[in-house]
């Protein structure tokens, strides 16, 4: 068994490594940039890749009665807490792993997991890629993708930007905070991996293309915690995060509208839809869920499950 897992981890890790190299032509520069910001980021990036590989290997060794879930790191905290409560009351094990929305859809369509977690809509390209899969989404809450900056930039006066201005930053046409009335500092532009749901939603909003390239990006990361760390430890960064990941070191920007209005990122503007970059948080199944998968999804949609959504910093379906 150990030799089988070792072989599978080695093979999957190799494929994952090639995948991340393909995701960014500047893979080596990306690692070097992470090391300059915080040496632990490089280790975190590599460990996350290895953990994803181990997760895939463990699937082959896991009894079928377990519920396997993978995907969006935005949805992950909700599902992890729900899995713990659900398992305590039912005795049914729920194994949860991250990887991003694209990974969730890929593994679901490939029959490797029972439930995918996604923080964006399924694309037409994905539907065409998996014609034999019947991908059904289940809304479990609402969220916003918030443009975020280092606290030093926010405290220096950059507290709101227009979608156009943010787009110009990611295109590399604005490269210094001085151009936006801030301090004379080069902007450290943090992007996300192309398959990430947060990136799809963000790029659609700022560049009208969910798959838009970002030539102005200096650093490409994956999970929310990686990006949160990078931005908090920089004094000049901009990035994109789920509303639930804002803190004192990573400040969310308001969106300036063309009519002069300023829309703050908060639960009220997310709930009423006035914040320009809102989205549903979703689970996805291959066909109508049955058995334990249905029981788990029903739990998340119940009052206790929706309480977890609220406690995780998102808008529940009951609000």
C-alpha positions in Angstrom: 0.0 0.0 0.0 2.7 2.5 1.0 4.6 1.8 -2.3 1.3 2.4 -4.2 0.7 5.7 -2.5 4.4 6.7 -3.0 4.1 6.0 -6.7 0.8 7.8 -7.1 2.1 10.9 -5.1 5.2 11.0 -7.3 3.2 10.8 -10.5 0.6 13.3 -9.4 3.2 15.7 -8.0 5.0 15.6 -11.3 1.8 16.4 -13.2 0.8 19.2 -10.6 4.3 20.7 -11.0 4.0 20.8 -14.7 0.5 22.2 -14.4 1.7 25.1 -12.2 4.6 25.8 -14.6 2.1 25.9 -17.5 -0.1 28.3 -15.5 2.6 30.9 -15.4 5.4 31.4 -17.9 7.2 33.2 -15.1 7.0 30.2 -12.7 10.6 30.6 -11.4 10.2 34.4 -11.1 7.0 33.7 -9.2 8.8 31.5 -6.7 11.6 34.0 -6.4 9.2 36.9 -5.8 7.5 34.9 -3.0 10.8 34.2 -1.4 11.6 37.9 -1.4 8.3 38.8 0.3 8.3 36.0 2.8 10.5 32.8 2.5 7.7 30.8 4.0 5.5 31.5 1.0 7.7 29.4 -1.2 7.4 26.4 1.2 3.7 26.9 1.5 3.3 26.9 -2.3 5.3 23.7 -2.7 3.5 22.0 0.3 0.1 22.9 -1.1 1.0 21.2 -4.3 2.3 18.1 -2.5 -0.8 17.9 -0.3 -3.1 18.0 -3.3 -1.1 15.1 -4.8 -1.4 13.1 -1.5 -5.2 13.8 -1.5 -5.6 12.3 -5.0 -3.5 9.3 -3.9 -5.6 8.8 -0.8 -8.8 8.6 -2.9 -7.8 5.2 -4.2 -7.4 4.0 -0.6 -10.6 5.5 0.9 -13.8 3.5 1.4 -16.6 4.4 -0.9 -18.9 5.3 2.0 -16.9 8.4 2.7 -17.9 11.7 1.0 -15.0 13.2 -1.0 -15.1 16.9 -1.6 -12.6 19.2 -3.3 -12.3 22.6 -4.9 -12.6 26.3 -4.1 -10.5 27.6 -1.2 -13.2 30.3 -0.6 -15.9 27.6 0.0 -13.4 25.4 1.9 -13.8 26.9 5.4 -17.6 26.5 5.2 -17.5 22.9 4.1 -14.7 21.9 6.6 -16.8 23.2 9.5 -20.0 21.6 8.1 -18.2 18.3 7.6 -17.1 18.2 11.2 -20.6 18.8 12.5 -22.2 16.4 10.0 -19.7 13.6 10.8 -20.3 14.1 14.5 -24.1 13.6 14.2 -24.2 11.0 11.4 -20.9 9.1 11.7 -20.4 9.6 8.0 -16.9 10.8 7.1 -16.4 13.8 4.9 -12.9 14.3 3.4 -12.3 17.9 2.2 -9.5 19.2 0.1 -8.8 22.5 -1.7 -7.2 23.1 -5.1 -9.4 25.7 -6.6 -12.7 25.7 -8.5 -11.2 24.3 -11.6 -9.8 21.4 -9.7 -13.1 20.7 -8.1 -14.9 20.5 -11.5 -12.1 18.4 -13.0 -12.1 15.9 -10.2 -15.9 15.7 -10.0 -16.2 15.1 -13.8 -13.4 12.5 -13.6 -15.3 10.6 -10.9 -12.6 11.2 -8.2 -14.9 13.1 -5.8 -18.6 13.2 -5.0 -19.0 17.0 -4.5 -17.0 19.9 -6.0 -16.7 23.3 -4.4 -16.8 26.3 -6.7 -16.9 30.1 -6.3 -17.8 30.9 -9.9 -20.1 29.6 -12.6 -19.2 26.6 -14.6 -17.8 27.7 -18.0 -19.0 26.7 -21.4 -15.5 25.4 -22.0 -15.8 23.1 -19.0 -19.2 21.8 -20.1 -17.7 21.0 -23.5 -14.7 19.4 -22.0 -16.9 17.0 -19.9 -19.8 16.2 -22.2 -20.6 13.0 -20.3 -21.0 14.8 -17.0 -24.2 16.3 -15.8 -22.9 19.1 -13.6 -25.6 20.5 -11.3 -24.9 23.4 -9.0 -26.3 24.1 -5.5 -26.1 27.6 -4.1 -25.1 27.6 -0.4 -24.3 31.3 0.1 -23.2 34.7 -1.3 -19.8 36.4 -1.3 -18.0 39.3 -2.9 -14.6 39.4 -4.5 -12.9 42.5 -3.1 -9.9 44.4 -4.5 -7.5 44.5 -1.5 -4.4 46.5 -0.7 -1.7 46.5 1.9 -2.8 48.4 5.0 0.0 51.0 4.5 -1.5 51.9 1.1 -5.0 52.1 2.5 -3.8 54.3 5.4 -2.0 56.5 2.9 -5.3 57.4 1.3 -6.1 54.8 -1.3 -9.4 53.6 0.0 -11.5 53.4 -3.2 -10.8 52.8 -6.9 -12.9 52.4 -10.0 -13.1 49.1 -11.8 -11.4 50.8 -14.8 -8.5 51.9 -12.6 -8.1 48.4 -11.2 -8.1 47.0 -14.7 -5.4 49.4 -15.7 -3.2 48.2 -12.8 -3.5 44.6 -13.9 -2.8 45.5 -17.5 0.4 47.2 -16.4 -0.7 50.7 -17.5 -0.7 52.0 -13.9 2.4 50.9 -12.0 2.9 53.4 -9.2 0.5 54.4 -6.4 1.5 58.0 -7.1 -0.5 57.8 -10.3 -3.6 57.3 -8.2 -2.9 60.0 -5.6 -1.0 57.6 -3.2 2.6 57.4 -2.1 5.5 57.1 -4.6 5.8 53.3 -4.5 5.7 50.7 -7.2 2.6 48.6 -7.1 3.1 44.9 -6.3 0.4 43.3 -8.3 -0.8 40.0 -7.0 -2.7 37.7 -9.4 -4.3 34.3 -9.0 -3.9 31.1 -10.9 -6.0 30.9 -14.0 -8.3 28.2 -12.8 -9.3 30.0 -9.6 -12.9 31.0 -9.3 -12.0 34.2 -7.5 -9.9 35.3 -10.5 -12.7 34.5 -13.0 -15.1 36.7 -11.2 -12.6 39.5 -10.6 -11.3 39.6 -14.2 -14.8 39.6 -15.6 -15.6 42.6 -13.5 -12.5 44.7 -14.2 -11.6 43.6 -17.8 -14.8 42.1 -19.0 -13.1 38.8 -19.7 -12.9 36.1 -17.1 -9.8 34.6 -18.7 -8.0 37.9 -19.4 -4.2 38.0 -19.1 -2.7 40.3 -16.5 0.6 41.5 -17.9 1.0 43.9 -15.0 1.1 41.1 -12.4 4.3 40.5 -10.4 3.1 37.5 -8.5 0.7 34.6 -9.2 -0.7 32.7 -6.2 -3.5 30.2 -5.5 -5.2 29.9 -2.2 -6.7 32.8 -0.3 -4.3 32.3 2.7 -1.3 32.6 0.4 -2.5 35.8 -1.1 -3.5 37.2 2.2 -0.1 36.6 3.6 1.7 38.1 0.6 -0.3 41.3 0.7 -0.2 41.7 4.5 3.6 41.5 4.4 4.0 44.0 1.6 3.7 47.7 1.9 2.6 48.3 -1.7 0.5 45.4 -2.9 -2.9 45.0 -4.5 -4.8 41.8 -5.0 -8.2 40.1 -4.9 -9.8 38.2 -2.1 -13.0 36.8 -0.8 -14.7 39.3 1.5 -14.3 36.8 4.4 -10.5 37.1 4.2 -10.2 40.8 4.9 -8.4 41.8 8.1 -6.5 44.7 9.7 -3.5 44.1 7.5 -5.4 43.4 4.2 -7.9 46.2 3.5 -10.8 46.0 1.1 -11.2 48.9 -1.3 -14.6 50.5 -2.0 -15.6 50.7 -5.7 -16.0 54.2 -7.1 -18.8 54.3 -9.7 -19.0 56.6 -12.7 -21.8 58.7 -11.0 -19.5 59.4 -8.0 -21.0 56.9 -5.7 -18.7 54.8 -3.5 -19.8 51.2 -2.7 -18.2 49.7 0.4 -17.5 46.0 0.6 -19.7 44.7 3.4 -22.3 42.1 4.1 -25.2 44.6 3.4 -23.9 45.6 0.0 -23.2 41.9 -0.8 -26.7 40.9 0.3 -28.5 43.6 -1.7 -26.2 43.1 -4.7 -25.0 46.7 -4.9 -21.3 45.8 -4.5 -20.2 45.3 -8.1 -18.3 42.1 -7.7 -20.6 39.7 -5.9 -21.0 35.9 -6.6 -22.8 32.8 -5.4 -20.9 30.2 -3.5 -21.7 26.8 -4.9 -21.4 23.1 -4.5 -21.6 21.0 -7.7 -22.6 17.4 -8.2 -22.5 15.0 -11.2 -26.2 14.5 -11.6 -28.9 14.8 -8.9 -27.2 14.1 -5.5 -28.3 10.9 -3.7 -27.4 9.0 -0.6 -24.8 10.5 1.7 -24.0 13.3 -0.7 -27.6 14.5 -0.6 -27.7 14.2 3.1 -24.6 16.4 3.4 -25.8 19.1 1.0 -29.2 19.1 2.8 -27.4 19.7 6.0 -25.5 22.7 4.6 -28.8 24.2 3.3 -30.5 23.7 6.7 -30.5 26.3 9.5 -27.4 24.8 11.3 -25.6 24.7 8.0 -26.5 28.2 7.0 -25.3 29.4 10.4 -21.9 28.1 9.5 -22.1 30.1 6.3 -22.7 33.3 8.3 -20.1 32.5 10.9 -17.6 32.0 8.1 -18.1 35.6 7.0 -20.5 35.2 4.1 -24.1 35.9 3.4 -26.4 33.0 4.1 -29.5 32.0 2.1 -31.6 32.9 5.1 -30.5 36.6 5.2 
